[in-house]
Each structure stands twice: as structure tokens, then as C-alpha cells.
Amino acid sequence: MKIIILGAGQVGSSVAANLAGEANDITVVDVDPDKLAALQDRLDIRTVVGCASHPQVLERAGAADADIILAVTNSDESNMVACQIAYTMFHTPTKIARIRAPEYLAYPQLFVQEALPIDVLISPEKVLTDYMRKLIEYPGALQVLDFADGKVQLVAVRAHQESPLIGHPLEDMREHMPKIELRVAAIFRQGKPILPEGGTIIEVDDEVFFIAAVKNIRPIINQLRGVDRSNKRIMIAGGGNIGMHLAESLEDDYQVKVIERNPVHARQISERLDKSIVLVGDAADQELLQEENIANTDVFCAVTNDDEANILSSLLAKRLGANKVMVLINRAAYVDLIQGGEIDIAISPQQATIGGLLTHVRRGDVVVVHSLRRGAAEAIEAVAHGDPSSSKVVGRRLEQIRLPPGTTIGAIVRGEEVIIAHHDVVIEAEDHVILFMVDKRRIHEVERLFQVGITFL
């Protein structure tokens, strides 16, 4: 597949790194030659220096025969114009743009073929807000990811020493939770994946990925974690787009405080928020945090644009008594360094956003992609089409399907019914199949499984 990525920033670079090793023809466009040179040093890609919205630059990048244009520059306007030119001059089939300004997103009628022909809008702020809200809704979860329009969730939980499941094999889970169906998709122990089997023993601090129907998620987390207290009081450090959107989404259900150091901006967001308390100050000010009762705060979320400020304010909040701290980290290299110590959850905006982009690159009928473990693993939702003569999965029991090494099927969604994967489940046409891959380099083998043979066509 020929893909042109406009913008070599953090999102553009992350997407290029994810796709370059998958037999795709990748070209990255940016005005900064140093960024492009650094990318070329570590990836097998082509680069073009120039303004992403200029027709000549797009032509040099190969837009005439590109399958996808992914516009993720720092300018919404450049992204929109680039998609318009790709449509008008080069008839590019799929145009994806990152649009951040809520002033544009408030008018979806802008983004239609007759106006601005953008096929897929990516809004990082909305993605991150939804992601963080789910983590707040489920105390104890490290990741919460939706499949099949929210009917099924994949959840990552670190097994706590108080869990009744510690020291027991997975096959004993049914005794502890006799009325709950779930599938453990993978276990990461000290950063290394373990493919779960019935005799696999759960150990303290194992990172357990499980798949279940939404109604069963909370009791499963409680079994793996012990019962975490419900979240009520939320403190958000940073009143930018992400902080403001997060406060808006939470304030009806939680007690929310926002700390913003810019007095003018603090006033603006206080006028927009209905129930949240907005404070002017530095989130790394110990006296301010103590005055605002940080010791009784359930979740402290640091979401400024400064990684170092986020890390320092979160460490301080944790030491002053905050129950849980979540940190937004733009530099992907920092994420693994800090998560799991005093900082409970480190969130990479690129990894949270990239799944929505990968969904449109995957072959076969792949409707949802979630990037996991800093891009090393993937969870996907694929739709089975065809019949037993044209499909490698339809009409076959799960035990008969030759999955790539490190790949497990967690659940099947058939209409409104959620079926947790067992060896004798038979896949039917139009089933939504949820798979987990500890090695995403095997993605093409999975894609081929779900592609319909010529006999069906």
C-alpha cells in the first residue's frame, strides 16, 4: 500500500515507524529536513522536503498513485488544504486528517465531499479524553479499549498481591467467578509476553490483558486487583485543550478541579465549565496542592504540554497522598521509564491516537485497531466474510484456524451476542472477531486470514 504521511512530528513519525516494517511504501513530507533525515536514518522510507499543502510537493511525494494521504502536520489548515488538493488534483482514494481546533470540529458539515473532502477525521484531544475517562471509570485498570461498538472491552490490569487469583492457574478462574465469561488474551511479566494456557499461574505484578462483555469488566478487575475504591475527586493539571475537554466530560459525574497557570486562560475555561473549580497556579506548587486537599484526591491527571512538568507535578502529588496519578507523556521513550513506579499510568498521545489511523491501513475488513505496549502488540476487530469455500475462518472451529504464533482470539460478537472464545466455537459469516497479537509483525498473516478468496467474488 502506498501511503503519504504529511508531517514528521510525533504522530507522523510514530505512524511511519509502525507501518514501515509492514511492506508498505511510505513517503513522509515535512518542511524540516533535519526531522526527515533523522527518520530516514532509522526507517526504510522515502522523504520529501516541502510544504505539505503545496501541489508540487504532493506531486513529488507521489500523490498521483497514492492509496492514502495522512495529513498530521501541526496546522489544521494545512491538513485541510492538503486533503482538498489530493482530492481535486490526484483523486486520492482515502484522505485522513488530524483536526484539533474545536471551532472546526463543531461543524461536521464542513467535512463532506462537496466541501472539504476528508474521509476520516482524527481528533487527538477527543481520543485522549475518551481514553482517560475510561481509566477513571475503572479504578485499577491500566488500559480500557472498546470493540464492537462498546459491547466488548479489552482491559489491562496489574495483578495485586491481595488478589485471590494470585498463585492460581487460569483454569481456576471459573471457580472464583462462576457466572462470568472472560478470556485472558495475554500476560506480560517483567515486560515479556506469556501466551496464556490453562495451567499458567498468575503472579504478583503480572500485567493481565483480558477480554469480556462490558457488564463483566468491573467484577473481573476487582478479582485481579482486590477492590479499588471508587473515584470521586479528580484534579487536572493543565487547562489546555485536553485538560478542558477532560474536565467537561467528567464534571457531571465527579468533583473536578483544574489547575492552570495562565490567568487569562484560566478565566476563559472557568466560563466554559459549569461545575468544575478552576484554580490559577503551578501544579508543582506543594502549598497549593496541600491547600486543595491533594491527600484526598482520587486521581491526579497531569496533561500540560510539558513532559517534565507533568512528571514532576505527578510525583509530588503522589508523595503528598494522591491515590492515583496519570501522566501525559509526549516523548515515547519516557513512557516505559516512569510507568509502574510512583506514577501509576503514563499515556502516550501518539499510541492512543495511532489505532484510529491503523484501522484504515489494515487489509481485510478490519474495523478497529488498538496499538498496545508502545506499538509492539496490537488488538484488532476483524469481520469474517464469505463461506467455507472462500474463507479461511468462516465455518471453522477456533481450534481449526491456523493463527500466527503469539496470536489469540478473545471473543466473537454475533449481532448483539458476545461469545467468549473457546476451542469449539464456530465462526459464522459477518461475525466480528477480536484478536490479540503480542507480535504485531504478524499482522499481515492475520489480515490474509480474513480476506475472501476469489471463489466468493
C-alpha positions as CSV (number, residue, x, y, z in Angstrom):
1,M,0.0,0.0,0.0
2,K,1.3,3.4,-0.9
3,I,0.9,5.9,1.9
4,I,2.0,9.6,2.1
5,I,2.3,11.0,5.6
6,L,2.3,14.8,5.8
7,G,4.1,15.9,8.9
8,A,7.1,14.4,10.6
9,G,6.1,15.3,14.1
10,Q,5.5,12.8,16.9
11,V,2.3,11.3,15.4
12,G,3.6,11.2,11.9
13,S,6.9,9.6,13.0
14,S,5.0,7.1,15.1
15,V,2.8,6.1,12.2
16,A,5.7,5.8,9.9
17,A,7.6,3.6,12.4
18,N,4.5,1.4,12.8
19,L,3.9,0.9,9.0
20,A,7.4,0.9,7.6
21,G,8.1,-2.6,8.6
22,E,4.9,-4.0,7.1
23,A,5.8,-4.0,3.4
24,N,4.2,-0.6,2.8
25,D,5.6,2.1,0.5
26,I,5.9,5.1,2.9
27,T,6.7,8.7,2.0
28,V,7.0,11.4,4.7
29,V,6.7,15.1,3.8
30,D,7.9,17.9,6.2
31,V,9.4,21.4,6.0
32,D,12.2,20.4,8.4
33,P,15.0,18.5,6.6
34,D,16.6,17.5,9.9
35,K,13.5,15.7,11.1
36,L,13.3,13.8,7.8
37,A,17.0,12.9,7.9
38,A,16.6,11.5,11.5
39,L,13.6,9.4,10.3
40,Q,15.5,8.1,7.3
41,D,18.4,7.1,9.5
42,R,16.2,4.6,11.3
43,L,13.4,3.7,8.9
44,D,13.2,2.4,5.3
45,I,11.1,5.2,3.9
46,R,11.2,8.0,1.3
47,T,11.1,11.6,2.3
48,V,10.3,14.9,0.6
49,V,11.2,18.3,2.0
50,G,8.5,21.0,1.4
51,C,5.1,22.4,2.5
52,A,2.5,19.7,2.7
53,S,-0.3,21.8,1.2
54,H,1.6,22.7,-2.0
55,P,0.5,20.8,-5.1
56,Q,4.1,20.5,-6.4
57,V,5.3,18.9,-3.2
58,L,2.4,16.4,-3.1
59,E,3.2,15.6,-6.7
60,R,6.9,14.9,-5.9
61,A,5.7,12.8,-3.0
62,G,3.8,10.5,-5.4
63,A,0.2,11.6,-4.7
64,A,-0.8,10.6,-8.2
65,D,-0.8,7.0,-7.3
66,A,-1.1,7.0,-3.5
67,D,-3.7,4.9,-1.7
68,I,-3.8,7.0,1.4
69,I,-2.8,10.5,2.4
70,L,-2.5,11.1,6.1
71,A,-2.3,14.8,7.0
72,V,-0.9,15.2,10.5
73,T,1.0,18.5,10.4
74,N,0.7,20.9,13.3
75,S,-1.6,23.1,11.2
76,D,-5.3,22.2,10.9
77,E,-5.5,24.5,7.9
78,S,-2.5,22.8,6.1
79,N,-4.1,19.4,6.7
80,M,-7.4,20.5,5.3
81,V,-5.9,22.2,2.2
82,A,-3.7,19.1,1.5
83,C,-6.7,16.8,1.5
84,Q,-8.6,19.2,-0.8
85,I,-5.7,19.2,-3.2
86,A,-5.3,15.4,-3.0
87,Y,-9.0,15.0,-3.9
88,T,-9.1,17.6,-6.7
89,M,-5.8,17.1,-8.4
90,F,-4.8,13.5,-7.6
91,H,-8.1,11.7,-6.8
92,T,-6.5,10.1,-3.8
93,P,-9.0,7.3,-2.5
94,T,-8.5,7.8,1.2
95,K,-7.7,11.1,2.9
96,I,-7.2,11.2,6.7
97,A,-6.6,14.5,8.5
98,R,-5.8,15.5,12.1
99,I,-8.1,18.4,13.1
100,R,-7.5,19.8,16.6
101,A,-9.4,23.1,16.8
102,P,-12.9,22.6,18.3
103,E,-14.0,25.6,16.2
104,Y,-13.8,23.3,13.2
105,L,-14.9,20.1,14.8
106,A,-18.2,21.8,15.9
107,Y,-19.3,21.9,12.2
108,P,-19.2,18.3,10.8
109,Q,-21.0,19.5,7.7
110,L,-17.7,21.1,6.6
111,F,-16.1,17.7,6.2
112,V,-18.0,16.2,3.3
113,Q,-17.0,15.6,-0.3
114,E,-18.8,18.7,-1.6
115,A,-16.9,21.0,0.9
116,L,-13.7,19.7,2.5
117,P,-13.3,16.1,1.2
118,I,-11.8,14.4,4.2
119,D,-12.7,10.8,4.6
120,V,-11.6,10.3,8.2
121,L,-11.1,13.0,10.9
122,I,-8.7,12.3,13.8
123,S,-9.1,14.4,16.9
124,P,-6.3,13.6,19.4
125,E,-8.0,15.6,22.1
126,K,-11.2,13.6,21.8
127,V,-9.3,10.3,21.6
128,L,-7.3,11.1,24.7
129,T,-10.3,12.4,26.7
130,D,-12.3,9.2,26.0
131,Y,-9.2,7.1,26.9
132,M,-8.6,8.8,30.2
133,R,-12.3,8.9,31.2
134,K,-12.4,5.1,30.8
135,L,-9.4,4.7,33.1
136,I,-11.1,6.9,35.7
137,E,-14.4,4.9,35.4
138,Y,-12.5,1.7,36.1
139,P,-10.2,2.1,39.1
140,G,-7.3,-0.3,38.8
141,A,-7.2,-0.6,35.0
142,L,-4.1,0.3,33.0
143,Q,-5.9,0.3,29.7
144,V,-9.5,0.0,28.7
145,L,-10.2,-0.4,24.9
146,D,-13.6,-0.8,23.2
147,F,-14.6,-3.3,20.5
148,A,-17.9,-4.0,18.6
149,D,-19.4,-0.5,19.4
150,G,-18.7,-0.9,23.1
151,K,-20.2,-4.4,23.6
152,V,-16.8,-5.9,24.4
153,Q,-13.7,-4.4,26.1
154,L,-10.1,-5.4,26.4
155,V,-8.7,-4.4,29.7
156,A,-5.2,-4.5,31.1
157,V,-4.8,-4.9,34.9
158,R,-1.7,-5.3,37.1
159,A,-2.3,-8.2,39.4
160,H,-2.2,-7.1,43.0
161,Q,-0.9,-9.1,45.9
162,E,-4.3,-9.0,47.6
163,S,-6.0,-10.7,44.6
164,P,-7.5,-14.1,45.3
165,L,-6.3,-15.2,41.9
166,I,-2.5,-14.9,42.7
167,G,-0.8,-18.2,42.7
168,H,-3.6,-20.0,41.0
169,P,-3.7,-21.3,37.4
170,L,-6.0,-19.5,34.8
171,E,-8.2,-22.6,34.7
172,D,-9.3,-21.9,38.3
173,M,-10.8,-18.6,37.3
174,R,-14.2,-20.2,36.7
175,E,-14.3,-21.3,40.4
176,H,-13.7,-17.7,41.5
177,M,-16.1,-16.2,39.0
178,P,-18.6,-19.0,38.1
179,K,-21.1,-16.7,36.3
180,I,-18.6,-14.6,34.4
181,E,-17.2,-15.4,30.9
182,L,-13.8,-14.0,30.1
183,R,-10.7,-14.8,28.1
184,V,-7.2,-13.9,29.2
185,A,-5.6,-12.7,25.9
186,A,-2.0,-12.2,27.1
187,I,0.1,-11.8,30.2
188,F,3.2,-9.6,30.3
189,R,5.6,-10.5,33.1
190,Q,8.6,-8.1,33.6
191,G,7.8,-6.7,30.1
192,K,7.9,-10.1,28.3
193,P,4.8,-11.7,26.9
194,I,3.5,-15.1,28.1
195,L,0.8,-16.8,26.0
196,P,-1.8,-17.9,28.5
197,E,-2.8,-21.6,28.9
198,G,-5.0,-23.3,31.4
199,G,-2.0,-24.1,33.7
200,T,-0.5,-20.6,33.6
201,I,-0.1,-19.2,37.1
202,I,-0.9,-15.6,37.8
203,E,1.9,-13.8,39.7
204,V,2.0,-10.5,41.6
205,D,2.6,-7.5,39.2
206,D,1.7,-9.5,36.1
207,E,0.1,-7.3,33.5
208,V,-3.0,-9.3,32.6
209,F,-4.9,-8.5,29.4
210,F,-8.4,-9.9,29.4
211,I,-11.5,-9.7,27.1
212,A,-15.1,-9.7,28.4
213,A,-18.5,-8.3,27.8
214,V,-18.8,-4.7,29.2
215,K,-21.1,-5.8,32.1
216,N,-18.5,-8.2,33.4
217,I,-15.5,-5.8,33.4
218,R,-15.8,-4.4,36.9
219,P,-16.1,-7.7,38.8
220,I,-13.1,-9.1,36.9
221,I,-10.9,-6.1,37.8
222,N,-11.9,-6.5,41.4
223,Q,-10.8,-10.1,41.4
224,L,-7.4,-9.2,39.9
225,R,-6.8,-6.1,42.0
226,G,-8.8,-6.6,45.2
227,V,-11.5,-3.9,45.4
228,D,-10.2,-0.5,44.5
229,R,-12.0,2.5,45.9
230,S,-14.3,4.3,43.5
231,N,-13.0,7.6,42.1
232,K,-14.8,10.8,43.1
233,R,-12.3,13.6,43.3
234,I,-10.3,14.4,40.2
235,M,-7.6,17.1,39.9
236,I,-6.4,18.1,36.4
237,A,-3.0,19.9,35.9
238,G,-3.2,21.9,32.7
239,G,-6.2,23.7,31.2
240,G,-5.3,23.3,27.6
241,N,-7.5,21.5,25.0
242,I,-7.0,18.1,26.6
243,G,-7.4,19.4,30.2
244,M,-10.5,21.4,29.3
245,H,-12.2,18.6,27.4
246,L,-11.4,16.1,30.1
247,A,-12.9,18.4,32.8
248,E,-16.0,18.9,30.6
249,S,-16.5,15.1,30.2
250,L,-16.1,14.4,33.9
251,E,-17.7,17.3,35.7
252,D,-21.3,15.9,35.7
253,D,-20.2,12.7,37.5
254,Y,-17.1,13.7,39.6
255,Q,-15.8,16.6,41.7
256,V,-13.3,18.2,39.3
257,K,-10.6,20.8,40.0
258,V,-8.4,22.2,37.2
259,I,-5.0,24.0,37.8
260,E,-4.0,26.4,35.1
261,R,-1.0,28.8,35.5
262,N,-2.1,31.3,32.8
263,P,-4.7,33.7,34.5
264,V,-6.3,34.7,31.2
265,H,-6.7,31.2,30.0
266,A,-7.9,30.1,33.5
267,R,-10.7,32.7,33.3
268,Q,-11.7,31.5,29.8
269,I,-12.1,27.9,30.8
270,S,-13.8,28.7,34.0
271,E,-16.5,30.5,31.9
272,R,-16.9,27.4,29.7
273,L,-17.0,24.8,32.5
274,D,-20.2,24.6,34.6
275,K,-19.3,22.6,37.7
276,S,-15.5,22.4,37.8
277,I,-13.4,24.6,40.0
278,V,-10.6,26.3,38.1
279,L,-7.5,27.4,40.1
280,V,-4.7,29.8,38.9
281,G,-1.3,28.4,39.9
282,D,1.5,26.0,39.4
283,A,0.6,22.3,39.7
284,A,4.0,21.6,41.1
285,D,3.4,24.1,44.0
286,Q,3.4,22.0,47.1
287,E,1.5,24.6,49.2
288,L,-1.2,24.9,46.5
289,L,-1.7,21.1,46.3
290,Q,-1.9,20.8,50.0
291,E,-4.4,23.7,50.3
292,E,-6.5,21.9,47.7
293,N,-6.6,18.7,49.7
294,I,-4.4,16.6,47.4
295,A,-4.2,13.9,50.1
296,N,-7.9,13.1,49.5
297,T,-7.7,13.3,45.7
298,D,-8.6,10.0,43.9
299,V,-6.9,10.7,40.6
300,F,-4.4,13.4,39.6
301,C,-4.1,13.9,35.8
302,A,-1.1,15.9,34.5
303,V,-1.9,16.9,30.9
304,T,0.1,20.0,30.2
305,N,2.3,20.3,27.0
306,D,5.5,19.9,29.1
307,D,6.6,16.3,29.8
308,E,8.9,17.3,32.6
309,A,6.3,19.5,34.3
310,N,3.8,16.6,34.1
311,I,6.2,14.1,35.6
312,L,7.4,16.4,38.5
313,S,3.8,17.5,39.4
314,S,2.6,13.9,39.4
315,L,5.5,12.7,41.6
316,L,4.8,15.5,44.0
317,A,1.0,14.8,44.0
318,K,1.7,11.1,44.7
319,R,4.0,11.8,47.6
320,L,1.5,14.2,49.1
321,G,-1.1,11.5,49.1
322,A,-3.0,11.4,45.8
323,N,-4.3,7.8,45.4
324,K,-3.5,7.5,41.7
325,V,-1.6,9.7,39.2
326,M,-1.9,9.7,35.4
327,V,0.6,11.5,33.2
328,L,0.5,12.6,29.6
329,I,4.0,11.9,28.0
330,N,4.8,13.1,24.5
331,R,8.2,11.5,24.3
332,A,7.6,7.9,23.8
333,A,11.0,6.9,25.3
334,Y,9.9,8.3,28.7
335,V,6.7,6.2,29.0
336,D,8.4,2.9,29.9
337,L,10.9,4.6,32.2
338,I,8.3,6.1,34.5
339,Q,5.2,3.9,34.5
340,G,4.8,1.4,37.3
341,G,6.8,3.2,40.0
342,E,5.3,6.1,41.8
343,I,3.5,7.1,38.6
344,D,0.6,4.7,38.0
345,I,-0.2,5.3,34.3
346,A,1.8,7.1,31.6
347,I,-0.1,7.9,28.5
348,S,1.4,8.4,25.1
349,P,-0.8,10.6,22.9
350,Q,0.7,9.0,19.7
351,Q,-0.1,5.5,20.8
352,A,-3.6,6.5,21.9
353,T,-4.2,8.1,18.5
354,I,-2.5,5.7,16.2
355,G,-5.1,2.9,16.4
356,G,-7.7,5.1,14.7
357,L,-5.2,5.6,11.8
358,L,-4.1,2.0,11.6
359,T,-7.8,0.9,11.1
360,H,-7.8,2.5,7.7
361,V,-4.5,0.9,6.6
362,R,-5.1,-2.7,7.6
363,R,-6.2,-5.0,4.8
364,G,-9.2,-7.2,5.0
365,D,-12.3,-5.9,6.8
366,V,-10.6,-4.6,9.9
367,V,-12.9,-2.2,11.7
368,V,-11.0,-1.4,14.9
369,V,-7.3,-1.4,15.7
370,H,-5.7,-0.7,19.1
371,S,-2.0,-0.3,19.4
372,L,-0.6,-1.8,22.7
373,R,2.7,-2.0,24.6
374,R,4.1,1.1,22.8
375,G,3.3,-0.4,19.4
376,A,4.8,-3.8,19.9
377,A,1.4,-5.5,20.2
378,E,-2.0,-5.0,18.6
379,A,-5.6,-5.9,19.3
380,I,-7.9,-5.8,16.2
381,E,-11.5,-6.4,15.4
382,A,-12.0,-8.1,12.0
383,V,-15.2,-9.1,10.3
384,A,-15.5,-12.6,8.8
385,H,-16.9,-12.7,5.3
386,G,-17.7,-15.4,2.7
387,D,-18.4,-19.1,3.2
388,P,-16.4,-22.2,4.0
389,S,-15.2,-22.4,0.4
390,S,-13.9,-18.9,0.1
391,S,-12.9,-18.0,3.7
392,K,-10.1,-19.4,5.9
393,V,-12.2,-18.8,9.0
394,V,-15.9,-19.0,8.2
395,G,-17.5,-22.4,9.1
396,R,-14.4,-23.4,11.1
397,R,-14.0,-24.1,14.8
398,L,-11.4,-21.9,16.5
399,E,-9.1,-24.9,17.1
400,Q,-9.0,-25.5,13.3
401,I,-7.9,-22.0,12.5
402,R,-4.1,-21.7,11.9
403,L,-3.3,-18.5,13.8
404,P,0.2,-16.9,13.6
405,P,2.4,-17.6,16.6
406,G,1.6,-15.2,19.5
407,T,-2.0,-14.6,18.3
408,T,-5.1,-15.4,20.3
409,I,-8.8,-15.0,19.6
410,G,-10.5,-13.4,22.6
411,A,-14.2,-13.0,21.6
412,I,-16.7,-13.2,18.8
413,V,-19.6,-10.7,18.5
414,R,-22.6,-12.0,16.6
415,G,-25.2,-9.4,16.3
416,E,-25.9,-8.4,19.9
417,E,-24.5,-11.6,21.4
418,V,-21.0,-11.7,22.9
419,I,-19.3,-15.1,22.7
420,I,-16.1,-15.6,24.6
421,A,-13.7,-17.7,22.6
422,H,-13.5,-21.5,23.3
423,H,-11.9,-24.1,21.1
424,D,-15.2,-25.5,19.8
425,V,-16.8,-22.1,18.8
426,V,-17.6,-22.0,15.1
427,I,-17.1,-18.7,13.2
428,E,-20.0,-17.6,11.1
429,A,-20.2,-15.1,8.2
430,E,-20.4,-11.4,9.5
431,D,-19.1,-12.3,12.9
432,H,-16.8,-9.7,14.5
433,V,-13.7,-11.5,15.7
434,I,-11.5,-9.8,18.3
435,L,-7.8,-10.9,18.2
436,F,-4.8,-10.1,20.3
437,M,-1.2,-10.2,18.8
438,V,1.8,-10.0,21.1
439,D,3.9,-9.6,17.9
440,K,2.3,-7.1,15.6
441,R,4.8,-8.0,12.8
442,R,2.4,-10.9,12.2
443,I,-0.4,-8.6,11.2
444,H,-0.3,-9.4,7.5
445,E,-0.8,-13.1,8.3
446,V,-3.9,-12.2,10.3
447,E,-5.1,-9.9,7.5
448,R,-4.8,-12.7,5.0
449,L,-6.9,-15.0,7.2
450,F,-9.8,-12.5,6.9
451,Q,-9.5,-11.8,3.2
452,V,-12.1,-13.5,1.0
453,G,-10.9,-15.8,-1.8
454,I,-11.7,-15.3,-5.5
455,T,-14.3,-18.1,-5.4
456,F,-16.5,-15.9,-3.3
457,L,-16.2,-12.9,-5.6
